[in-house]
Amino acid sequence: MRKRQNYKGGPKAALMIAGLAVLLLAAPAFGAEAEVFPFMPNASADSGAAVRALILDAPAGKYGPVIARDGNFVFSGTGERVKFWGVNMVFSANFPEKGKADALAEDFANMGINLVRLHGFDSADSASGSIFKDYTQNTKEISVTQLDKLDYFIFALKERGIYIDLNLNAKRRYAPGDGVDGDPALYGAGGALKSAQFFEPKLIELQKDFARDLLTHVNPYTKQTYASEPAIAMIELVNEQSLFTDWGGKNFDEYLSGAVSDTLDRLFGEWLEGKYQTIEKLNKAWGTRAGGFDALRWIRYSEVKKSPAQEVLDWSEFLQDTERGFFAEMSTFLKGELHAKQMISGNNLYAGLSDLAAQTEMDFTNSHAYFDHPVFPLGWSTSVYEMGNSDLLDQGLVKSKDKYDSFFAKMALTAMEGKPHVVSEWGHQFPNQYEYESPLLVASLANIQDWDAMILFAYSHDGKAGNGAIDYWFDMRNNPAKRAQMAAAALSFVRGDVAPAGAAIKLDYTKADTLHDGAWELYTNSLFAGEPVSPALLINYRLRRGFFDAKTTSDIPSMIGASAAKHVNDSVTFRSGKGQLLWTSGESAVIDTPRLQAFIGAISGKDLSASDFSLRLDAGAENDSAVSLTALDDADIRVSGHLLLTVAGRQANQGQRFLTGLTLSDWGSGFVNVWKIRGTAAIYADEPEKYEVYALREDGSRSKALPADVSGDAIRFSLGEETMWYEISTEWGLDPAGVGIPEREVPRSAGGVPGGFAGAPNEVNAYELILAFALAAVIAGRFFFGRKDGSRKEKTGGRGE
């Protein structure tokens, strides 16, 4: 078991932080001395050609709109299945200038990204991030300038074979000019009450107006309306909005008032009258003495425990029906009146089974999941936040100790039988030292579960080049560990290198259990009605939700056997049914397929073997990493003429400094240093003497040929060059002339470690000292005066959602 450096919460930890703030300021980042070097993977059109040829088929939409068939996405024109490996563009990143749009589209294509999710372009945070002409006054008028930028960006993506996921309502905040009567629940301080958009008639009409204006607009570059554009593969109606989460999170109790509250009262009364017909029947069911349906009021979450049980169940069913009705109304409007050709989803944030059941009529299911998402004790801030440095291999499959479902279970338990499944936001964020583990593991689990689209959050939030450093937890724009692995992960997912699980489990629920989960189980954050999902299930079975009004609720132990369903501890090794993924919790993972073979995690100092690839890295935690070998010509590794070996490990910004735990007081600048990984690799081939080995530059061109030994059927060579990419190819491999740009002239850090990152203590200024004590005090307060069990409500969404 590797020694993990996870942040542990609790009163003792809080006191320790408060007492040792100064020492923590000076502590090394991850306790590892290492050789480092700057490297920013940025494949060129030449070096990315092989990946583009295997994944992209330009222009996007050439085979007609994407449709659903037999539970998966297919092209309507050919019936061929299509899978998407994508990234999110957020806020102002959706509006690049034309030259930048082309450069971005090229970057995506060279990494094998075949879908971009356009998210939050309806932002009310800044003019540069909003599609509205003047979002402070109204959200009715679209900016001509901003729309032209979006038009061209979509065109640039389409021309390279990259599809689009369009979000209609993500960050919209209504303004006085929208005619919403100035109700504080809708804009201003109470703008967080987004779910009013599900039931307030005026807000529904405003959403339809915006959809009409956008989707009927003719893109002058593609000559298509958005509604008819086949390169737009899918549309999401709302992002992270739910009546259940707003109600269960007490936002209704705090913000819902005035005319909007009256509307909800009226709708609830009308719904109850439709169900019970007479007030006498309702009073009998509830055990109450209500005088009439018009006298009934919506239930405050603070009053649930003292409300009649049947009243709470009715409320849960009402919320479910209201959400379902909204999604049906909007979908019918888009497809019927606007003639939209895209696949449509409703929501991607769920508080329980009843919330999930409201999505059953949508074209595909959609979910979000984050591993070690920052927590913000004082509100969203890049300087005051908490992260746990959690290890994905340790906790990604198991249900965590605070009763949340595991990272992969959150995604799996929102998939439905007979529908494509999209994870439109997933993340494993910097500065977590284990983030290198996620790209290939996410692609592998998604393949085992047979999902249809995986979209990393995010590529960029602002569309700027930045200062060369990783300047935001989520953004991969300047993140070497993620950028270097995009090609291998994209190929693995899109071509299905890891085979789907052979067996499926369909989970059915009675209506009573479904409604109970929506009424009382909120914020246990378990979408499994309180029962954990074992790692063995996630690796060996395709999990799907079935019916929410079945005669009986599924019982997994009786379906597959008690021993197989048992929730096991984190010391057990799990193997996929076809043996292509071997996961040892808290240690390492091995991926072994004909076209992709990889070793991930605590792999240093060990002799590791897959079918055609062996590896031994020098001992030491600095060599723990993700090392993958993938075929770039779609042949099996043993006969492939073009192989890419990717090495991704720890990384740090030049000059970054930690305040406490993983909280950065200074994010650094200039460039990103990556840990140099040393060791020996052996690749087994039918004709090993024909292969040559090259270290690659940041742009993917050949830097230099490396000496290699050929013995038997193996070619052996050393790792340890200042690169994250090695090419192993025959004479018909990529870039035979070694065309590429010179290496960048950038300063190296003295002593082999980034300044202020490891080794010598950081200098501490007065501001940082005050901030350290303040953060420690806030954390201590959260533990002493928060929930009685010390747990924290998890944030599942992206930036500021």
KOLKE-79886 format. One line per field, with one value per residue (C-alpha): residue in three letters; x, y, z. Coordinates in steps of 0.001 Angstrom, whole numbers, plus 500000, padded with zeros to 6 digits. Layout:
BEGIN
resn <- ALA	...
xx <- X	...
yy <- Y	...
zz <- Z	...
***
This chain:
BEGIN
resn <- MET	ARG	LYS	ARG	GLN	ASN	TYR	LYS	GLY	GLY	PRO	LYS	ALA	ALA	LEU	MET	ILE	ALA	GLY	LEU	ALA	VAL	LEU	LEU	LEU	ALA	ALA	PRO	ALA	PHE	GLY	ALA	GLU	ALA	GLU	VAL	PHE	PRO	PHE	MET	PRO	ASN	ALA	SER	ALA	ASP	SER	GLY	ALA	ALA	VAL	ARG	ALA	LEU	ILE	LEU	ASP	ALA	PRO	ALA	GLY	LYS	TYR	GLY	PRO	VAL	ILE	ALA	ARG	ASP	GLY	ASN	PHE	VAL	PHE	SER	GLY	THR	GLY	GLU	ARG	VAL	LYS	PHE	TRP	GLY	VAL	ASN	MET	VAL	PHE	SER	ALA	ASN	PHE	PRO	GLU	LYS	GLY	LYS	ALA	ASP	ALA	LEU	ALA	GLU	ASP	PHE	ALA	ASN	MET	GLY	ILE	ASN	LEU	VAL	ARG	LEU	HIS	GLY	PHE	ASP	SER	ALA	ASP	SER	ALA	SER	GLY	SER	ILE	PHE	LYS	ASP	TYR	THR	GLN	ASN	THR	LYS	GLU	ILE	SER	VAL	THR	GLN	LEU	ASP	LYS	LEU	ASP	TYR	PHE	ILE	PHE	ALA	LEU	LYS	GLU	ARG	GLY	ILE	TYR	ILE	ASP	LEU	ASN	LEU	ASN	ALA	LYS	ARG	ARG	TYR	ALA	PRO	GLY	ASP	GLY	VAL	ASP	GLY	ASP	PRO	ALA	LEU	TYR	GLY	ALA	GLY	GLY	ALA	LEU	LYS	SER	ALA	GLN	PHE	PHE	GLU	PRO	LYS	LEU	ILE	GLU	LEU	GLN	LYS	ASP	PHE	ALA	ARG	ASP	LEU	LEU	THR	HIS	VAL	ASN	PRO	TYR	THR	LYS	GLN	THR	TYR	ALA	SER	GLU	PRO	ALA	ILE	ALA	MET	ILE	GLU	LEU	VAL	ASN	GLU	GLN	SER	LEU	PHE	THR	ASP	TRP	GLY	GLY	LYS	ASN	PHE	ASP	GLU	TYR	LEU	SER	GLY	ALA	VAL	SER	ASP	THR	LEU	ASP	ARG	LEU	PHE	GLY	GLU	TRP	LEU	GLU	GLY	LYS	TYR	GLN	THR	ILE	GLU	LYS	LEU	ASN	LYS	ALA	TRP	GLY	THR	ARG	ALA	GLY	GLY	PHE	ASP	ALA	LEU	ARG	TRP	ILE	ARG	TYR	SER	GLU	VAL	LYS	LYS	SER	PRO	ALA	GLN	GLU	VAL	LEU	ASP	TRP	SER	GLU	PHE	LEU	GLN	ASP	THR	GLU	ARG	GLY	PHE	PHE	ALA	GLU	MET	SER	THR	PHE	LEU	LYS	GLY	GLU	LEU	HIS	ALA	LYS	GLN	MET	ILE	SER	GLY	ASN	ASN	LEU	TYR	ALA	GLY	LEU	SER	ASP	LEU	ALA	ALA	GLN	THR	GLU	MET	ASP	PHE	THR	ASN	SER	HIS	ALA	TYR	PHE	ASP	HIS	PRO	VAL	PHE	PRO	LEU	GLY	TRP	SER	THR	SER	VAL	TYR	GLU	MET	GLY	ASN	SER	ASP	LEU	LEU	ASP	GLN	GLY	LEU	VAL	LYS	SER	LYS	ASP	LYS	TYR	ASP	SER	PHE	PHE	ALA	LYS	MET	ALA	LEU	THR	ALA	MET	GLU	GLY	LYS	PRO	HIS	VAL	VAL	SER	GLU	TRP	GLY	HIS	GLN	PHE	PRO	ASN	GLN	TYR	GLU	TYR	GLU	SER	PRO	LEU	LEU	VAL	ALA	SER	LEU	ALA	ASN	ILE	GLN	ASP	TRP	ASP	ALA	MET	ILE	LEU	PHE	ALA	TYR	SER	HIS	ASP	GLY	LYS	ALA	GLY	ASN	GLY	ALA	ILE	ASP	TYR	TRP	PHE	ASP	MET	ARG	ASN	ASN	PRO	ALA	LYS	ARG	ALA	GLN	MET	ALA	ALA	ALA	ALA	LEU	SER	PHE	VAL	ARG	GLY	ASP	VAL	ALA	PRO	ALA	GLY	ALA	ALA	ILE	LYS	LEU	ASP	TYR	THR	LYS	ALA	ASP	THR	LEU	HIS	ASP	GLY	ALA	TRP	GLU	LEU	TYR	THR	ASN	SER	LEU	PHE	ALA	GLY	GLU	PRO	VAL	SER	PRO	ALA	LEU	LEU	ILE	ASN	TYR	ARG	LEU	ARG	ARG	GLY	PHE	PHE	ASP	ALA	LYS	THR	THR	SER	ASP	ILE	PRO	SER	MET	ILE	GLY	ALA	SER	ALA	ALA	LYS	HIS	VAL	ASN	ASP	SER	VAL	THR	PHE	ARG	SER	GLY	LYS	GLY	GLN	LEU	LEU	TRP	THR	SER	GLY	GLU	SER	ALA	VAL	ILE	ASP	THR	PRO	ARG	LEU	GLN	ALA	PHE	ILE	GLY	ALA	ILE	SER	GLY	LYS	ASP	LEU	SER	ALA	SER	ASP	PHE	SER	LEU	ARG	LEU	ASP	ALA	GLY	ALA	GLU	ASN	ASP	SER	ALA	VAL	SER	LEU	THR	ALA	LEU	ASP	ASP	ALA	ASP	ILE	ARG	VAL	SER	GLY	HIS	LEU	LEU	LEU	THR	VAL	ALA	GLY	ARG	GLN	ALA	ASN	GLN	GLY	GLN	ARG	PHE	LEU	THR	GLY	LEU	THR	LEU	SER	ASP	TRP	GLY	SER	GLY	PHE	VAL	ASN	VAL	TRP	LYS	ILE	ARG	GLY	THR	ALA	ALA	ILE	TYR	ALA	ASP	GLU	PRO	GLU	LYS	TYR	GLU	VAL	TYR	ALA	LEU	ARG	GLU	ASP	GLY	SER	ARG	SER	LYS	ALA	LEU	PRO	ALA	ASP	VAL	SER	GLY	ASP	ALA	ILE	ARG	PHE	SER	LEU	GLY	GLU	GLU	THR	MET	TRP	TYR	GLU	ILE	SER	THR	GLU	TRP	GLY	LEU	ASP	PRO	ALA	GLY	VAL	GLY	ILE	PRO	GLU	ARG	GLU	VAL	PRO	ARG	SER	ALA	GLY	GLY	VAL	PRO	GLY	GLY	PHE	ALA	GLY	ALA	PRO	ASN	GLU	VAL	ASN	ALA	TYR	GLU	LEU	ILE	LEU	ALA	PHE	ALA	LEU	ALA	ALA	VAL	ILE	ALA	GLY	ARG	PHE	PHE	PHE	GLY	ARG	LYS	ASP	GLY	SER	ARG	LYS	GLU	LYS	THR	GLY	GLY	ARG	GLY	GLU
xx <- 500000	501498	501743	498977	499066	495358	494080	492073	489306	487973	488475	491984	493037	491532	493446	496614	496145	495452	498510	500960	499979	503460	505068	502612	503551	507115	506322	507423	504615	504499	507648	509539	512903	512896	514523	512155	511968	509473	507330	504011	502673	501319	501067	501337	499195	502004	502536	498808	497916	497797	495430	493216	493011	491805	489227	488128	486279	485800	483577	481513	477956	478852	476926	473796	472510	473527	470604	470028	469676	469787	471006	473922	474644	474865	475064	471625	473083	475109	473872	477511	478096	479853	481540	482760	485839	485483	486324	484332	484758	483392	482256	484381	486299	483270	483924	487451	488565	488664	492401	492235	489206	491162	494141	491903	490179	493587	494740	491637	491966	495634	494779	491995	489170	486066	483488	483447	480793	479902	479022	478078	478002	474865	476971	476027	479530	481147	480402	483151	481563	477961	476083	473637	474105	473728	473153	472959	469794	468083	468745	466438	468795	471701	474936	475664	479413	479419	477159	479494	482407	480355	479295	482868	484057	481401	482440	486119	485280	482990	485610	487988	485436	484690	481094	479340	477289	475259	474077	470956	470678	473726	474544	471699	470638	467560	467627	464998	464410	463269	459966	460225	458862	462120	461508	464720	464302	465053	467959	470196	471251	468904	469937	471102	467497	467824	465170	462348	462876	461155	457753	457498	455590	457377	460781	459760	458720	462024	463869	461812	462470	466207	466132	464132	466519	469608	468478	466724	469712	471568	475296	476796	479886	478143	475011	472890	470595	471734	468609	469465	473233	474304	477657	475721	475239	473359	471562	471322	468248	469626	472870	472959	469459	467045	463904	465027	468476	467157	464437	466617	469422	466979	467222	463427	463209	465661	464816	461386	458898	456458	454819	457091	456187	452508	452932	454379	451531	448988	450657	450943	447267	446198	448334	446818	443297	444080	445239	442627	439640	438121	439622	437977	440035	443200	442453	441869	445182	447114	445246	444612	441712	442550	439692	440412	443106	443690	444617	447511	451114	454384	456370	459374	462305	462682	459140	459526	460035	456801	454704	452415	454281	451846	452048	455837	455524	452989	455364	458159	455892	454805	458422	459168	456140	456962	460503	459340	456680	459169	461611	458826	457505	460936	461863	458580	459124	462666	461810	458298	458317	462044	462669	465851	467610	469785	469647	468249	468918	467160	469465	472826	472494	470376	469453	467989	465875	462813	464922	466478	463073	462081	464584	463062	461642	464904	466972	470059	471123	473694	475745	478597	481253	484359	487141	488634	486655	487749	485554	485115	484544	484242	482749	484419	488071	491394	493153	490796	489742	490207	491300	492177	494959	492887	494250	491906	493284	492513	489061	487789	485911	485063	482361	484071	483881	481487	478820	479103	479021	482362	483536	482741	479503	478154	478520	477339	474202	472737	472822	469470	468549	468107	469587	473020	474911	476973	479223	479272	481595	484244	487314	490354	491893	495287	497145	496129	499371	497591	495723	497875	495939	492590	492595	493231	491298	488266	488427	488744	485839	483695	484378	483594	480298	479730	479044	478805	480525	483103	483707	486521	485869	487467	489823	489545	487344	488596	490035	493337	496784	497538	501020	502171	501250	498258	496154	492877	492011	490001	491604	493800	494938	498362	498210	500948	499692	496327	497486	500115	497582	494705	495675	495982	492801	490793	491874	491197	487648	486560	487777	486848	490246	488888	485895	482474	481493	479802	476945	474494	472492	469205	468076	464316	462524	458993	457234	457113	460883	461505	459361	460734	464248	463245	461417	463718	467038	468225	471828	472893	474118	473543	471733	471499	468853	471512	473227	476891	478146	481144	484184	483546	480182	481633	484381	482394	478862	477248	474942	471710	468587	465446	461955	460946	457458	458288	456448	459560	462843	465917	468049	471591	472690	469832	470604	474296	475047	475834	479596	479820	477713	479548	481088	484745	487540	490251	492954	491407	492503	489755	489943	487529	485580	487773	490951	491844	491848	493558	492941	494685	493115	495570	498391	498248	496320	497286	495488	496200	494466	495721	496055	496628	498757	499479	500741	499355	499990	502618	504587	508181	510679	508485	508733	505525	504283	501404	500946	503379	504872	507134	508356	510620	510929	513644	512543	511189	507865	509013	508720	505131	503260	501071	503043	501062	501793	499218	499071	498675	497851	494954	496862	497637	500739	502753	502411	501866	504301	503682	503538	503364	504689	503403	504870	502888	503589	503632	503852	504099	504054	507319	507199	504009	503712	501373	499537	497965	497352	496788	495797	498101	499010	500827	499869	503195	503908	506162	505880	505011	507679	507070	508841	511429	510547	513482	513405	513538	510806	510548	508151	507504	507010	507016	509939	511636	514750	512731	511873	513547	512949	512739	512289	509733	509579	506612	505100	505371	508262	511380	514025	516611	516969	517565	519754	517760	518689	516993	516991	514555	511228	511764	513154	514455	515342	515778	513361	514681	514767	513250	510040	506640	506422	508450	507822	508538	508098	509258	510519	506942	506407	505503	507804	510731	512543	512302	510482	509595	510300	513393	513098	512032	514702	513355	515183	515557	515165	518331	518741	516373	513116	510724	511304	509139	507726	509916	513212	514039	511277	509272	509658	506568	505247	502899	499864	500339	500754	497485	495724	497047	495653	492357	491956	492854	490272	487588	488339	488280	484949	483499	484387	483325	480145	479176	477348	477362	479081	481752	480748	480608	477999	479735	479797	479313	479468	481995	483074	480562	477578
yy <- 500000	503336	505999	508451	512119	512768	515742	514456	516557	516679	518704	517386	518242	521704	522373	521104	523485	526393	525618	524868	527362	528797	525377	524387	527463	526215	522541	520831	520247	516465	515572	514365	515496	515161	516111	518388	520120	522358	520602	521644	519003	520803	518438	520031	519189	516924	515029	514877	513569	509930	510654	512864	510177	507596	509780	512718	512546	516094	517907	517089	516219	514709	511538	513353	514190	512076	509941	507241	503584	500544	502665	504362	507321	506554	508580	508800	508482	505310	503694	503580	504077	507290	508013	511384	512342	516033	519133	522043	525647	527950	531581	533903	530934	530381	533630	533501	535833	534126	533417	532044	529924	528204	527666	526172	523862	522696	522065	520002	518002	517216	515818	513615	515650	515163	517117	520497	521421	525104	525874	529025	531365	532848	534021	537084	537497	539586	541106	539031	535831	536580	536181	538890	542452	543941	541256	543797	545276	542335	538859	539211	540672	538669	540495	540542	540682	537803	535675	536180	534872	531856	531253	531168	528992	526401	526609	526112	523053	521600	521974	519773	517071	518201	518023	520350	519981	523175	524287	526450	527472	527326	530679	532962	535455	537485	541275	543978	544469	540853	541729	539394	542009	542398	539341	538684	534965	535447	537878	539930	538412	535470	534612	531209	529987	528713	526032	528598	528343	524958	526303	530094	530709	533971	532326	529387	531805	533662	530356	529569	533035	532611	529123	530464	533373	531159	527964	529633	531908	531062	530686	532651	530427	527036	528285	526269	527238	525945	523787	522047	521903	518219	519166	520162	516651	517406	520118	520337	522173	523187	522784	521706	522900	520819	521477	518792	520264	523805	522594	520145	522697	525100	527629	527583	528311	531209	532819	531766	534523	536904	536135	533182	531537	532147	530456	527372	527277	527461	524754	522414	522925	522265	519133	517833	518520	516533	513601	513574	515256	516296	517917	515247	512510	514527	515150	511454	510557	513234	513123	516862	519322	521527	523798	523638	523027	526750	526975	524524	525736	524246	522429	524124	521738	522823	521495	518075	516126	517392	517087	514114	511349	511220	514987	514762	511888	513890	516839	514609	513350	516915	518071	515068	515702	519415	518719	516044	518377	521190	518950	517544	521026	522367	519285	519415	523119	522596	519628	520624	524379	524965	521655	520940	517789	517267	514771	516546	515994	517589	517886	516668	517143	514782	514651	511147	508627	510859	513584	511079	509634	513031	512457	509271	510904	512581	511366	510666	510721	513171	513406	515256	513887	515394	513784	515977	519029	522161	523152	526858	527802	531525	531328	530780	531835	530773	531636	530232	526681	523145	520019	516599	515383	512226	509336	508173	504640	504575	506181	506332	503035	502725	504605	507263	507388	510363	508210	509742	507403	506857	508982	506291	505222	508776	508497	504900	505324	507989	505837	504467	501336	501957	505482	506841	508092	511280	512530	516176	517212	515098	516326	515453	518789	520433	520707	517193	515257	512186	513896	512049	508886	510000	510260	506595	505259	507400	506225	502586	502629	504507	501778	499016	500753	501345	505072	507359	510660	511768	515522	516842	519978	522067	523260	526947	529412	532625	531784	533505	532012	532661	533107	529613	528161	526126	528997	527284	523952	522601	524004	521694	524499	524605	521221	518850	515725	515969	517334	514630	511854	513209	511306	507945	508493	509721	506773	504348	505607	506321	503047	501062	499642	498276	496069	496659	494423	491318	491365	494122	494888	496743	498396	498787	500646	500787	504114	504236	503752	506308	508967	508185	508723	512115	513127	512074	510782	514075	514995	511557	512069	508398	507651	504045	504572	504395	501158	501375	500127	497845	498188	494666	495795	498815	496806	493703	494859	497550	499349	500907	502309	500603	501469	503832	502362	498641	496058	495382	497160	495350	493515	493136	490320	488145	489064	488237	486539	487977	487515	489387	492258	492674	496083	495234	497237	499184	496514	494240	493899	494055	492624	493388	490480	490327	490869	494119	496264	495226	497724	497389	499933	502421	501069	500791	499803	497843	498236	495407	495462	494748	498469	500106	498915	501051	501072	503735	504749	503548	501686	502657	499977	497150	494743	495343	493356	493488	491347	493320	495891	495602	498374	498946	502464	503506	503185	506300	508091	510683	507961	507050	507971	506880	505205	504116	502555	503046	502116	505139	503120	501168	497887	495698	496785	493728	494470	498243	500335	503451	503504	506355	505930	508605	509326	511582	512112	514900	518531	521997	525596	527479	529610	528163	528240	526416	528032	525052	521546	521968	525639	527721	531170	531782	529835	530669	531709	531255	527541	524175	521756	518028	515258	513357	509654	507248	503566	500925	499925	496798	496442	493076	492984	490460	492255	494344	495006	497291	499771	503002	504994	508768	511298	513865	517608	519460	519768	516005	516170	514075	515550	512775	509081	506954	503863	500650	497014	494273	490774	488024	489648	492760	496227	497775	501377	503765	506418	509611	512161	515602	514600	513119	511452	508708	507436	503818	503258	501458	503203	504199	505911	509549	512493	510648	513943	515104	518289	520479	523633	524093	523471	526508	528482	528675	528896	525738	525721	525488	522341	520282	521406	524253	527375	527465	523984	521433	521327	524686	526332	529061	532633	533798	537331	538990	538699	534952	534508	536305	534354	531074	531765	532961	529848	527631	529382	528991	525293	524821	526613	524429	521323	522602	524372	522488	519196	517067	514228	516549	515844	518425	518916	518146	520511	518482	521110	523221	526786	528782	526667
zz <- 500000	499008	501649	500820	501711	501965	503927	506881	508355	511870	515063	515679	512163	512501	515711	514111	511178	513504	515618	512811	510137	509849	509548	506844	504882	504732	504122	500920	498455	498314	500190	497104	495758	492003	488758	486896	483560	481739	479149	477624	475202	472160	469202	465781	462758	461509	464736	465497	462053	463124	466005	463837	461172	463686	465481	463331	460024	458801	458465	461518	460556	457185	458097	459215	462699	465672	466863	469477	468580	470889	473776	471987	469720	466005	462803	461215	457722	458286	461499	462673	466388	467449	470788	471983	474004	474727	476705	478098	477009	479699	479873	477699	476262	474019	472155	470718	467967	464566	464514	468039	467143	464397	466710	469401	466944	465707	469255	470024	466820	467405	470845	469469	470995	468853	470856	472586	475130	474851	478454	480327	477347	478928	481869	483874	485305	482582	479191	477557	478855	477959	474693	475788	474573	478044	480636	483460	481949	480264	478885	475905	473310	471879	471116	467381	468039	470497	468300	465333	467422	468483	464879	463658	466560	465707	462052	462954	465043	462381	459655	461642	462438	465986	467222	469665	472834	473261	476729	476583	480241	482477	484077	483062	485709	484887	484943	485563	481840	481513	483158	486125	488532	490439	492592	494586	494010	490321	490167	492360	495673	495262	491724	492903	492922	489377	489630	489578	485834	485939	486979	486702	483406	482615	482983	480808	478083	478378	477928	474842	473434	473823	472306	469349	468782	468963	467239	464300	463677	460457	461012	458106	458052	458006	456161	458603	461436	464803	464931	461648	462155	462251	463814	466940	468272	471477	473412	477201	478458	481855	483751	487401	488177	490190	492189	494616	495240	495631	497968	499898	500062	501751	498933	498730	502445	502135	498814	497564	498240	496645	493317	492604	495899	495158	491773	493409	495947	493140	491054	494040	494901	491308	491166	494420	493162	490036	492153	494943	493231	496581	499654	501798	500131	500619	504305	504822	503166	505029	508317	508104	508046	505084	504002	500274	497680	497263	500946	500654	500606	499393	502074	503633	503927	507539	508175	506555	509770	511283	508127	507423	505597	502690	502275	501875	499392	497399	497412	496095	493315	492509	492143	489943	487734	487518	486354	483914	482550	482028	480175	478006	477206	476254	474238	472330	471670	470353	468166	467140	466669	466077	464245	466217	464990	468070	470925	474015	477716	480665	483659	484974	488731	490819	494477	494401	492561	492269	490664	488271	487386	485950	483115	481714	478564	477519	474558	476667	480297	481558	484743	486435	488772	490328	492292	495044	493977	495881	498812	499524	503184	502372	498889	495526	495786	494277	497530	500194	499427	500683	498804	500141	497808	497443	495443	492665	492830	496544	496548	492965	493169	496862	498677	500766	504535	504577	502865	499409	496460	494796	491872	489313	491004	490683	486936	486631	488709	486450	483303	482135	480248	476536	476491	475570	478612	478659	481458	480432	483260	484945	486724	488814	489622	490062	492428	493457	493016	491632	488778	486257	487166	485805	481968	481168	484168	483276	479656	480764	483237	480710	478168	480654	481451	477704	477964	474960	475754	478323	478534	480722	482723	481365	478665	479547	481396	479823	476419	477183	476797	480456	481877	480976	484364	485492	486802	487644	489244	486338	483193	481100	478759	480469	482238	480950	482747	481044	477691	477255	477838	475753	472598	474343	476376	473384	471256	474093	474609	471036	469564	472705	473601	476895	476147	477735	480619	479332	481826	482661	485776	485375	488596	489046	491843	493113	492952	496746	497065	494338	496004	499450	498144	496792	499950	502779	501460	499953	500609	501627	498034	497346	494131	495189	497846	500528	499475	498412	495079	495339	493050	491771	490397	488612	486941	486031	485212	483102	485535	484275	485890	484697	485896	488678	489079	489119	491218	493284	493905	492626	495134	493808	496145	494940	491319	491225	494516	497922	497639	494336	495633	498921	499535	499996	501546	499794	500003	497388	493780	491163	487669	484851	483428	480327	482348	480573	483719	486936	489748	493103	495448	496855	494724	490958	487870	484781	481448	479039	475647	472131	471254	474656	477551	480595	484166	486511	490105	492583	489940	490703	491657	490373	487457	485502	482544	480096	476998	474807	477161	480206	482451	485406	486766	489181	492794	494466	494795	492257	489605	490429	487267	484364	481570	478533	475161	472425	468754	466465	463344	464872	464621	467607	469485	468508	464776	464857	462874	464943	468732	471228	474767	477139	480567	482913	486595	489098	488067	489567	488445	488569	491709	493172	496954	499284	502167	503910	502602	498875	499159	496981	498218	494923	491813	490171	486603	483619	482896	484399	485576	485283	487167	485134	485075	484788	484013	481311	478856	476735	473811	472205	468449	465616	463956	466671	464590	462310	465054	466069	469251	469447	472210	471073	471494	472920	469444	468892	466422	466894	469134	468905	468281	471370	471636	471860	472389	470421	471840	471032	470211	472344	471864	475094	475789	478701	479883	481398	478617	479107	477400	478138	474717	473050	469538	468644	464932	461828	458711	457808	461137	461670	460905	459251	458606	462197	461238	464195	466113	468290	471985	473997	475765	479299	482610	484662	488427	490452	492481	490369	492013	491188	493227	496312	495640	497373	499216	500803	502866	501169	502294	504150	503937	506388	504123	503697	507439	508148	505389	506751	510215	508734	506631	509556	511718	509051	508660	512420	512605	509881	511823	515239	514215	511049	510858	513971	512133	510735	507141	504391	501709	498445	495499	492334	489657	487862	488406	490419	489383
***
